[in-house]
Structure formats: structure tokens, C-alpha cells
Amino acid sequence: MKNLKIRITKYGWVEISGKPKYCPFDRGESRCGDWCALFQEPWEKDFVLVKTPNIICLTLCHAQWTCAVKDFTDEREEESNEDY
């Protein structure tokens, strides 16, 4: 199995193994990103009972992408709640 690398750019675009992901519902004309209603924030899974490193899960559309924590990059800035 190939090790995937997942990157969310500072603009929220999603890249898998260095290649941009495109929306399958828009005939591949729009890039996938964190603004999409089918984007779920990535989360870390901990497999304590299995000898597998912790992984990051990212759900896009109806697929789930996983990679090792070391192969995940999120370049987005953390949002401030000062205005709320």
C-alpha cells in the first residue's frame, strides 16, 4: 500500500500526494477545499490495540483518506473567536 501524504494549503485546498483533488460533482473543474459542505475537518485516530501508527482521517465527499500523522500538513491559520 502506498503511503499517502495529505496537505491542506493555507487557502484550504486539498492535495493528496502532491496532486490537487478536484470535485467529482463539478466534472473535475473545481478544486476540493474546506469551503465545501462535504468536507469534514481532519481528525486523528488512535489505534492502541493494533500495531499501527496514529493516523489522520480526512473525509471528502463520500470517501475517507488516511495517512500517518507525520504525512499530514495543515497550513491553514487557526481561526480566532475574538469577534464572537
C-alpha positions as CSV (number, residue, x, y, z in Angstrom):
1,M,0.0,0.0,0.0
2,K,1.3,3.4,-1.0
3,N,1.9,5.9,1.8
4,L,-0.4,8.9,1.1
5,K,0.6,12.5,2.0
6,I,-2.3,14.8,2.7
7,R,-1.9,18.6,2.6
8,I,-4.4,21.4,3.2
9,T,-3.0,24.6,1.8
10,K,-3.2,27.9,3.5
11,Y,-6.1,28.7,1.2
12,G,-8.0,25.5,2.2
13,W,-7.3,23.5,-1.0
14,V,-6.8,19.8,-0.5
15,E,-3.8,17.9,-2.1
16,I,-3.3,14.2,-1.9
17,S,0.3,13.0,-2.5
18,G,1.2,16.4,-4.1
19,K,-1.7,16.4,-6.5
20,P,-4.8,18.7,-6.2
21,K,-8.1,17.0,-5.6
22,Y,-10.9,18.1,-7.9
23,C,-14.7,17.9,-7.2
24,P,-16.3,14.8,-8.8
25,F,-19.7,16.6,-8.8
26,D,-18.4,19.5,-10.8
27,R,-16.9,17.4,-13.7
28,G,-13.5,18.0,-12.1
29,E,-13.5,21.7,-12.8
30,S,-13.3,22.9,-9.2
31,R,-10.7,22.1,-6.6
32,C,-11.7,20.4,-3.3
33,G,-11.3,22.5,-0.2
34,D,-12.5,23.3,3.3
35,W,-15.3,25.6,2.0
36,C,-17.2,22.5,0.6
37,A,-20.2,21.2,2.5
38,L,-18.9,17.7,2.0
39,F,-15.5,18.5,3.6
40,Q,-15.1,17.3,7.2
41,E,-12.3,18.6,9.4
42,P,-9.5,16.0,9.7
43,W,-9.2,14.1,13.0
44,E,-6.6,11.8,14.5
45,K,-7.4,8.1,15.0
46,D,-5.5,6.2,17.7
47,F,-5.1,2.5,17.2
48,V,-4.0,1.4,20.6
49,L,-4.9,-2.3,20.1
50,V,-3.3,-2.6,16.7
51,K,0.3,-2.1,15.9
52,T,-0.4,0.8,13.6
53,P,0.9,4.3,13.9
54,N,-1.7,7.0,14.7
55,I,-3.3,8.2,11.5
56,I,-5.1,11.3,10.3
57,C,-8.5,10.8,8.7
58,L,-10.0,13.3,6.2
59,T,-13.4,12.8,4.7
60,L,-14.1,14.4,1.3
61,C,-17.4,13.8,-0.4
62,H,-18.1,10.1,0.3
63,A,-14.5,8.9,0.6
64,Q,-12.2,8.8,3.6
65,W,-8.5,9.4,3.1
66,T,-6.0,8.3,5.7
67,C,-2.3,8.9,6.3
68,A,0.3,8.8,9.1
69,V,0.4,11.8,11.3
70,K,3.8,12.6,10.0
71,D,2.5,12.7,6.4
72,F,-0.3,15.3,7.2
73,T,0.1,19.1,6.8
74,D,-2.5,21.7,7.5
75,E,-1.2,25.1,6.5
76,R,-4.4,27.0,7.4
77,E,-4.2,29.5,10.2
78,E,-6.2,28.9,13.3
79,E,-9.4,30.9,13.4
80,S,-9.8,33.4,16.2
81,N,-13.0,33.6,18.2
82,E,-12.4,37.2,19.4
83,D,-15.2,38.6,17.3
84,Y,-17.8,36.2,18.7
